[in-house]
Amino acid sequence: MKITVHKSEVKGKIIVPSSKSLTIRAMMCGALAKGTSEIVNPLMSEDTDAATAVLGQVGVSVRKGYEFWRVFGGNLQASLEDLFCGESATTLRFMTAICAIVPGRHRLVGGPSLSQRPIGPLVEALKKLGINASTEGAGMPPVVVEGGGLKGNATELPGDISSQFISALLLVAPFTPAGMTIQLTTPLTSKAYVEMTMSCLKQFGISVDAFRDRFVVRRQIYRPSRLEIEGDWSSASYFLALGAVAGAVEVANLNAASSQGDRVILDFLRSMGAEVKTVGDSVTVSRGRLRAIYTDLTDCIDLLPTMSVLAALAEGTSEFTGIGRARIKESDRVTAVKNNLQKLGASVAETSDRLVITGPITTKDPVIVDSYNDHRIAMAFGVLGAAAGGVTITGAESVAKTFPTFWDLMRRVGVRTEAHEK
């Protein structure tokens, strides 16, 4: 599906959906706790649907109500069929580790994009812990795990490829007879996501001793819990950015004290010249004359598309560093951003770990941009379209991965769109 976004004057309030990352973590913790856990205000999306389906295959029932889900955990068993994780990297990586504690043979597969994303370091770490595991690609899915023999003790992981590898091992570490020590061989990036995992584990009775370059977990038992899911700052970033470039938008259901790394978007917007006001659980961002920004996105890499379109609308030359991991997401987001912004007349230069954007964009002609079937590319260029006008986005339906109501909420605050089936 294609969506054309016209220049719009926006004003209004939205309630941001719940955090995908925290919803899936809560589901996994609930699956590992013997008994019934409740997840309040979970996110309904393609990624959480994938997690539900895979958990169901290994004996964990997730009963979904309107405001909360019940997870019936503690009785995991091997499935005779492949565990299809869709395009959810979180599900694939967490379940790869969880399968290590479930006796039997497990084969985990992903969709086309996920099948090109790395999982080799996690597989190698599991091997050091006594698990027979392998990938059928060159460090990519499908993954085969012979479960039931997780010994624990010590293993190691790079900290700068994906924080999900570390979170995956933290989930299963309490099951090892002698506990587990995870040594990082490179500096940790996206630290906030590991902190989110540890916070979720604590809710289910699991404690983690965290040091600068290692994590230590003793043998423990998960306890069923009730966890309320806060709003997703990654999803909020698009509407906060929209207010900064096209009018004023209030975004509710945000925890100002959240550990989510993408909360830093507020600091970025203030630095660029937007007006930001916070009252309770709501943030209102109003349009300002945006100026360039220089910042490191190492710990908030999902903000790259949003910050890039803001840079293209700002005066001056912006520079983003720490972006190398954006190349191994649902798309190569560095190249996707560069190609699309150049179509709009922006000056863009890239290196392996740096993106330089000079704005503001100059084109007034209608432009077709490619989402690369990446939800974050589609949403970011939806924001740009509302500010510049005449932007048609291919693969606009990809937003369903994490934010199914995105286009509806864009229209609710005044963004003018047209949908095209072909």
PyMOL commands that set and color helices and strands:
alter all, ss='L'
color gray80, all
select helices_A, chain A and resi 20-32+46-57+89-99+114-116+120-128+163-175+191-203+233-246+261-272+301-313+324-328+333-343+375-388+396-401+406-412
alter helices_A, ss='H'
color red, helices_A
select strands_A, chain A and resi 2-5+10-15+35-40+61-64+68-73+83-84+104-109+132-135+143-147+153-157+180-184+209-210+214-217+226-228+247-252+275-279+282-286+294-296+316-321+347-351+354-359+367-370+391-394+417-420
alter strands_A, ss='S'
color yellow, strands_A
deselect
rebuild
show_as cartoon
